[in-house]
């Protein structure tokens, strides 16, 4: 059924795209320039051809069909959800940009509320050309394409707006990407007021207890669950070198040259090779997870138009291969330290199938979730869910109670989980920002060692 829906959706997109092109070129265009002395004026419809040609919009429309921004199902799944709409719905994204919605938390009705939200009426719409390009079909000139919806600095919603990402290279185009590709906040689920997790406390009080079911300290901050995570957009923060739990250690928190010399478009919109590049936004010729030996990478952004033209990169060069191998080893090391609290049973959830976007990024095929029972999301979970839903059936509750209690977590282990999610889900194994990822992984392991873990 899901595949059928995708096919129907793709067919619908093609019809809509075709109708847009036909309509734009057949309807009355901008008013022509009047002639004088009996000469003919300029044909207004000629301006449409500046963009609606085989090498411009027509080409882009085909490339976009390959992009997950186009074929992904999130726009269906999150329709009507005002909190998710700013990144998953066309109108929701335009709403937060137009109204300059802040990434703050406000105390309303006796509870802290995340201000970064759309409204239900605007929580709808597939991502289209008009989501990122703000002025299409305004003057019907080529300048309509280059105008973007936002290039402004991005206050991080994870930090309640107290930290800001500003990637100024290439006119700030990367800020458009980071607007959505940023981590989401962790809120204190056991706190009636719903406060944002205090990440400074996570950093500065490593031995404080975050959760311990055995002593009755029932989750003073977070509710451990399968989905206790900072969502999927860690890449923007990692690329900018900002936002993780930065434990002191042997590695300094500096950034690789990419953070100031490259923009997202340089690699993700490089000249196309296969299904990678252009408005497909892919960097490799494979769908979804990193599984499969047939993955090939598009290095055009590095070599053809980028900084590595004199010493071209490919998948076998040390700058690429050795970096990824090193970071994968550090990621595996941190995973082992995190899992140690389970005394032989991993607390990190693993999935070796193609449904795991991060399969192959770590040797354990972890996905950043916790291996806690949830009848709909993780029916095979190894650990008891401390907060079962009232909607569960009697059988599901019995299954949950038969599992061992989830182990105690200290603040330093919570910080380690956050940093693991950052470095796993940025996906590139350090290529985006090698120095920052290396420092996070190395220093987090040291913090766990210093805590006797």
C-alpha positions as CSV (number, residue, x, y, z in Angstrom):
1,X,0.0,0.0,0.0
2,X,2.8,2.4,0.9
3,X,4.6,1.7,-2.4
4,X,1.3,2.3,-4.3
5,X,0.9,5.6,-2.5
6,X,4.4,6.6,-3.5
7,X,3.7,5.7,-7.1
8,X,0.5,7.7,-7.1
9,X,2.2,10.6,-5.4
10,X,5.0,10.6,-7.9
11,X,2.6,10.5,-10.8
12,X,0.7,13.4,-9.2
13,X,3.9,15.4,-8.8
14,X,4.7,14.9,-12.5
15,X,1.2,16.0,-13.5
16,X,1.4,19.1,-11.3
17,X,4.9,20.0,-12.5
18,X,3.8,19.6,-16.1
19,X,0.7,21.7,-15.6
20,X,2.8,24.4,-13.9
21,X,5.1,24.5,-16.9
22,X,2.3,24.5,-19.5
23,X,0.3,27.1,-17.5
24,X,3.3,29.4,-17.1
25,X,4.1,29.3,-20.7
26,X,0.5,29.6,-22.1
27,X,-1.1,32.1,-19.8
28,X,-0.6,35.8,-20.3
29,X,2.9,36.7,-19.2
30,X,4.1,40.1,-17.9
31,X,3.1,43.1,-19.9
32,X,5.3,43.5,-23.0
33,X,7.3,46.6,-23.7
34,X,5.5,48.9,-26.1
35,X,7.1,49.7,-29.4
36,X,7.5,53.2,-30.8
37,X,7.5,54.8,-34.2
38,X,5.4,51.9,-35.5
39,X,7.8,49.1,-34.4
40,X,6.5,46.0,-32.6
41,X,6.8,45.7,-28.8
42,X,8.7,42.9,-27.1
43,X,6.9,39.6,-26.6
44,X,6.3,39.2,-22.9
45,X,6.1,35.4,-23.1
46,X,9.7,35.3,-24.2
47,X,10.7,35.9,-20.6
48,X,9.1,32.6,-19.6
49,X,11.7,30.8,-21.8
50,X,14.5,32.2,-19.7
51,X,13.6,29.7,-17.1
52,X,11.3,27.2,-18.7
53,X,13.8,25.6,-20.9
54,X,15.4,22.2,-21.2
55,X,18.6,23.4,-19.3
56,X,16.9,25.3,-16.5
57,X,13.5,24.6,-14.9
58,X,12.7,21.5,-17.0
59,X,16.0,19.9,-16.0
60,X,15.6,20.9,-12.3
61,X,12.1,19.4,-12.2
62,X,13.4,16.0,-13.3
63,X,16.3,16.2,-10.8
64,X,13.9,17.1,-8.0
65,X,11.9,13.9,-8.6
66,X,15.0,12.1,-7.2
67,X,15.1,14.1,-4.1
68,X,13.8,12.9,-0.8
69,X,12.4,16.4,-0.3
70,X,10.1,15.4,-3.1
71,X,9.3,11.7,-2.7
72,X,9.6,11.4,1.1
73,X,6.4,10.7,3.0
74,X,6.9,13.2,5.9
75,X,4.6,15.8,4.3
76,X,1.8,13.2,4.4
77,X,2.6,11.9,7.9
78,X,3.0,15.3,9.6
79,X,0.1,17.1,7.9
80,X,-1.8,19.0,10.6
81,X,1.0,18.8,13.1
82,X,1.9,22.4,13.8
83,X,5.0,21.5,15.8
84,X,6.5,19.5,13.0
85,X,5.2,21.7,10.2
86,X,8.1,24.2,10.1
87,X,10.4,21.6,8.6
88,X,8.0,19.0,7.0
89,X,5.3,21.2,5.5
90,X,5.5,23.8,2.7
91,X,3.1,26.3,4.3
92,X,4.5,25.6,7.8
93,X,8.0,26.5,6.6
94,X,6.8,29.7,4.9
95,X,4.8,30.6,8.1
96,X,7.8,30.5,10.5
97,X,10.0,32.5,8.0
98,X,7.4,35.1,7.1
99,X,6.5,35.7,10.8
100,X,10.0,35.4,12.2
101,X,8.9,32.8,14.7
102,X,11.6,32.6,17.4
103,X,13.2,29.4,18.7
104,X,12.4,30.3,22.3
105,X,10.2,28.7,25.0
106,X,7.4,30.8,26.5
107,X,5.7,30.2,29.8
108,X,2.0,30.0,28.9
109,X,-0.8,28.5,30.9
110,X,1.5,27.3,33.6
111,X,3.7,25.4,31.2
112,X,6.7,26.1,29.0
113,X,5.8,25.9,25.3
114,X,8.1,25.7,22.3
115,X,7.4,28.8,20.3
116,X,9.0,27.4,17.2
117,X,5.8,26.2,15.6
118,X,3.4,26.8,12.8
119,X,-0.4,26.9,13.2
120,X,-2.7,24.0,12.3
121,X,-4.1,25.8,9.3
122,X,-0.7,26.1,7.7
123,X,0.6,22.7,8.7
124,X,0.2,21.3,5.2
125,X,1.8,21.0,1.8
126,X,4.5,19.1,0.0
127,X,8.0,20.6,-0.3
128,X,8.1,22.2,-3.7
129,X,10.2,24.8,-5.7
130,X,8.2,27.5,-4.0
131,X,9.3,26.4,-0.5
132,X,12.9,27.5,-1.0
133,X,12.6,29.9,-3.9
134,X,10.5,32.9,-2.6
135,X,9.9,34.9,-5.8
136,X,9.1,32.4,-8.5
137,X,6.7,33.9,-11.1
138,X,7.1,37.4,-9.8
139,X,8.9,39.2,-12.6
140,X,9.2,36.1,-14.8
141,X,12.9,36.8,-15.1
142,X,15.8,34.7,-14.1
143,X,16.3,36.7,-10.9
144,X,13.1,35.1,-9.6
145,X,15.1,31.8,-9.3
146,X,18.0,33.2,-7.2
147,X,15.8,34.8,-4.5
148,X,15.6,32.4,-1.5
149,X,13.0,32.2,1.2
150,X,15.6,32.9,3.9
151,X,19.4,33.2,4.3
152,X,19.3,34.7,7.8
153,X,21.2,33.3,10.8
154,X,19.4,30.4,12.4
155,X,18.8,30.5,16.2
156,X,19.0,26.8,17.3
157,X,15.6,25.5,18.5
158,X,17.5,22.8,20.5
159,X,19.0,25.5,22.7
160,X,15.8,27.6,22.9
161,X,17.5,30.2,20.7
162,X,20.5,30.9,22.9
163,X,22.9,29.6,20.3
164,X,22.8,30.7,16.7
165,X,24.2,29.1,13.5
166,X,25.3,31.6,10.8
167,X,27.1,30.1,7.8
168,X,27.9,33.3,5.8
169,X,29.8,31.7,2.9
170,X,28.1,31.8,-0.5
171,X,25.7,34.5,0.6
172,X,24.4,32.5,3.5
173,X,22.7,29.9,1.3
174,X,23.5,27.2,3.8
175,X,21.4,28.9,6.4
176,X,18.4,28.0,4.3
177,X,19.3,24.4,4.7
178,X,20.2,24.6,8.4
179,X,16.8,26.2,9.1
180,X,15.4,22.7,8.9
181,X,18.5,20.5,9.2
182,X,19.1,21.3,12.9
183,X,18.6,19.2,16.0
184,X,15.3,19.5,17.9
185,X,15.1,20.2,21.7
186,X,14.8,17.7,24.5
187,X,12.2,18.7,27.0
188,X,11.8,17.5,30.5
189,X,9.0,15.0,30.2
190,X,8.6,14.4,33.9
191,X,8.5,18.1,34.7
192,X,4.9,19.4,34.8
193,X,6.1,22.7,33.4
194,X,7.7,21.0,30.4
195,X,11.0,22.9,30.7
196,X,13.8,22.6,28.1
197,X,16.6,20.3,29.2
198,X,19.4,22.3,30.7
199,X,22.3,21.2,28.6
200,X,24.7,23.2,30.7
201,X,23.7,21.0,33.7
202,X,24.3,17.9,31.6
203,X,27.8,19.2,31.0
204,X,28.7,20.6,34.4
205,X,27.2,18.0,36.7
206,X,28.3,14.7,35.1
207,X,27.7,12.5,38.1
208,X,24.2,13.8,38.8
209,X,21.4,11.3,38.2
210,X,19.3,11.8,35.2
211,X,17.2,8.6,35.7
212,X,17.2,5.7,38.2
213,X,14.2,3.4,38.5
214,X,15.7,1.3,41.3
215,X,16.0,4.1,43.8
216,X,12.7,5.9,43.1
217,X,14.4,8.8,41.4
218,X,12.0,8.5,38.6
219,X,13.4,10.5,35.8
220,X,14.0,14.0,37.3
221,X,14.6,15.3,33.8
222,X,13.9,13.1,30.8
223,X,11.7,10.1,30.3
224,X,13.8,7.3,28.8
225,X,12.0,6.0,25.8
226,X,12.7,4.5,22.4
227,X,12.6,8.0,20.9
228,X,14.6,9.9,23.5
229,X,16.7,11.8,20.9
230,X,17.5,15.2,19.3
231,X,15.7,14.2,16.1
232,X,17.5,13.8,12.7
233,X,18.9,17.2,11.8
234,X,22.2,17.0,13.6
235,X,24.2,17.7,10.4
236,X,23.6,21.5,10.4
237,X,24.9,21.8,13.9
238,X,27.9,19.5,13.2
239,X,28.8,21.4,10.0
240,X,28.7,24.7,11.9
241,X,30.6,23.1,14.9
242,X,28.0,24.2,17.4
243,X,25.4,22.8,19.7
244,X,26.6,19.4,21.1
245,X,27.7,18.7,24.7
246,X,31.3,19.9,24.5
247,X,33.2,18.1,27.3
248,X,36.7,19.3,27.9
249,X,39.5,16.9,26.9
250,X,42.6,16.3,24.8
251,X,40.9,17.6,21.6
252,X,40.1,21.2,21.1
253,X,36.8,22.2,19.5
254,X,37.9,23.7,16.2
255,X,36.3,23.4,12.8
256,X,37.5,21.9,9.6
257,X,37.9,24.3,6.6
258,X,34.5,23.1,5.2
259,X,32.7,25.2,7.9
260,X,33.9,28.4,6.4
261,X,35.1,27.6,2.8
262,X,32.3,25.4,1.6
263,X,28.5,25.7,1.5
264,X,25.9,22.9,1.5
265,X,25.2,23.5,-2.2
266,X,28.8,23.0,-3.2
267,X,28.6,19.2,-2.6
268,X,24.9,18.5,-2.4
269,X,24.1,20.4,-5.6
270,X,27.2,19.7,-7.5
271,X,27.1,18.7,-11.2
272,X,25.1,15.5,-11.4
273,X,26.5,12.0,-11.6
274,X,23.7,9.4,-11.8
275,X,21.1,10.4,-9.1
276,X,23.6,12.4,-7.1
277,X,23.9,16.2,-7.2
278,X,21.8,19.0,-8.6
279,X,18.3,19.4,-7.2
280,X,18.4,15.7,-6.1
281,X,20.6,17.0,-3.3
282,X,22.2,13.5,-3.0
283,X,26.0,13.0,-2.6
284,X,25.9,9.3,-3.4
285,X,24.2,7.1,-5.9
286,X,22.2,5.0,-3.5
287,X,18.8,5.3,-1.9
288,X,18.3,5.6,1.9
289,X,20.8,3.8,4.1
290,X,24.5,3.2,3.6
291,X,24.0,-0.5,3.1
292,X,25.2,-2.1,-0.1
293,X,28.6,-2.4,-1.7
294,X,27.4,-0.7,-4.9
295,X,27.4,2.8,-3.4
296,X,29.3,5.3,-5.5
297,X,29.9,8.9,-4.5
298,X,29.6,12.2,-6.5
299,X,32.9,14.0,-5.9
300,X,32.2,16.7,-8.5
301,X,31.6,19.3,-5.7
302,X,35.0,18.5,-4.3
303,X,37.0,18.1,-7.5
304,X,35.3,19.9,-10.4
305,X,34.0,23.1,-8.7
306,X,35.5,22.8,-5.2
307,X,38.8,23.0,-3.3
308,X,40.3,19.6,-4.2
309,X,40.8,20.1,-8.0
310,X,44.6,19.9,-7.7
311,X,44.4,16.7,-5.6
312,X,41.2,15.1,-6.6
313,X,39.3,12.9,-4.1
314,X,37.7,9.6,-4.7
315,X,36.5,6.8,-2.4
316,X,40.0,5.3,-2.2
317,X,42.0,8.4,-1.3
318,X,43.2,8.7,2.3
319,X,41.6,12.0,3.0
320,X,38.3,10.4,2.4
321,X,38.8,6.7,3.3
322,X,41.0,7.1,6.3
323,X,39.0,10.0,7.8
324,X,35.8,7.9,7.7
325,X,37.5,4.9,9.0
326,X,38.9,6.8,12.0
327,X,35.6,8.4,12.9
328,X,33.8,5.1,12.6
329,X,36.3,3.6,15.0
330,X,35.7,6.5,17.5
331,X,31.9,6.1,17.0
332,X,32.1,2.4,17.8
333,X,34.2,3.2,20.9
334,X,31.7,5.6,22.3
335,X,28.8,3.2,21.5
336,X,30.6,0.5,23.6
337,X,31.0,2.9,26.5
338,X,27.3,3.9,26.4
339,X,26.2,0.2,26.1
340,X,28.3,-0.8,29.1
341,X,25.6,0.3,31.5
342,X,23.5,-2.5,30.2
343,X,25.9,-5.2,31.6
344,X,25.8,-7.2,28.4
345,X,22.6,-5.9,26.8
346,X,22.9,-2.9,24.6
347,X,20.8,0.1,25.5
348,X,21.4,1.5,21.9
349,X,18.9,0.2,19.3
350,X,20.4,-1.5,16.3
351,X,18.8,-2.2,12.9
352,X,20.8,-3.9,10.1
353,X,18.1,-3.5,7.5
354,X,17.7,-0.8,4.8
355,X,15.0,0.9,6.9
356,X,17.8,2.2,9.1
357,X,19.1,5.4,7.4
358,X,22.4,5.0,9.4
359,X,23.0,1.3,8.9
360,X,26.7,0.8,8.2
361,X,27.7,4.1,9.8
362,X,28.6,2.2,13.0
363,X,29.7,-1.4,13.2
364,X,26.7,-2.1,15.4
365,X,24.3,-0.6,12.9
366,X,22.9,1.7,15.5
367,X,20.2,4.3,14.6
368,X,20.4,6.7,17.6
369,X,17.2,5.3,19.3
370,X,17.2,3.5,22.6
371,X,16.4,-0.2,22.8
372,X,13.3,0.3,25.0
373,X,10.1,-1.6,24.4
374,X,7.4,0.2,22.4
375,X,4.6,-1.9,20.9
376,X,4.3,0.2,17.7
377,X,7.9,1.3,17.2
378,X,10.1,-1.3,18.9
379,X,8.1,-4.4,19.7
380,X,11.4,-6.3,20.2
381,X,12.8,-3.9,22.7
382,X,15.2,-5.4,25.3
383,X,14.4,-3.0,28.1
384,X,11.2,-2.1,30.0
385,X,9.5,1.1,29.1
386,X,9.4,3.1,32.4
387,X,6.3,5.0,31.2
388,X,3.9,2.7,29.4
389,X,1.0,4.4,27.6
390,X,-2.5,4.0,28.9
391,X,-3.6,3.0,25.4
392,X,-1.5,-0.2,25.5
393,X,-3.4,-3.5,25.6
394,X,-3.2,-5.8,28.6
395,X,-0.9,-8.1,26.6
396,X,1.4,-5.2,25.7
397,X,1.7,-4.1,29.3
398,X,2.4,-7.7,30.3
399,X,5.2,-8.0,27.7
400,X,6.7,-4.7,29.0
401,X,6.6,-5.8,32.6
402,X,8.4,-9.0,31.8
403,X,11.4,-7.0,30.6
404,X,14.3,-5.9,32.8
405,X,14.2,-2.3,34.2
406,X,16.1,0.3,32.2
407,X,19.5,1.0,33.8
408,X,20.4,4.1,35.7
409,X,21.7,7.0,33.6
410,X,23.9,9.8,34.9
411,X,24.1,13.2,33.3
412,X,27.4,12.3,31.6
413,X,25.8,9.3,30.0
414,X,22.9,11.5,28.8
415,X,25.4,13.8,27.3
416,X,27.2,10.9,25.7
417,X,23.9,9.8,24.1
418,X,23.3,13.3,22.7
419,X,26.8,13.4,21.2
420,X,26.5,9.9,19.8
421,X,23.3,11.0,18.0
422,X,25.1,14.1,16.7
423,X,28.0,12.2,15.3
424,X,26.0,9.2,14.0
425,X,23.2,11.2,12.3
426,X,25.4,13.8,10.6
427,X,25.9,10.7,8.4
428,X,29.2,11.6,6.7
429,X,31.5,9.9,9.3
430,X,33.2,13.2,9.9
431,X,33.5,14.6,6.4
432,X,31.2,17.5,7.1
433,X,33.4,18.7,10.0
434,X,36.2,16.2,10.9
435,X,37.8,18.3,13.7
436,X,34.6,18.9,15.5
437,X,33.4,15.3,15.3
438,X,36.8,13.9,16.4
439,X,36.8,16.2,19.4
440,X,33.2,15.3,20.4
441,X,33.8,11.6,20.2
442,X,37.3,11.6,21.9
443,X,36.4,14.0,24.7
444,X,33.1,12.3,25.4
445,X,34.8,9.0,26.0
446,X,37.3,10.7,28.3
447,X,34.3,12.2,30.2
448,X,32.9,8.8,30.7
449,X,36.2,7.4,31.8
450,X,36.7,10.3,34.3
451,X,33.3,9.4,35.7
452,X,34.4,5.8,36.3
453,X,32.2,4.4,33.6
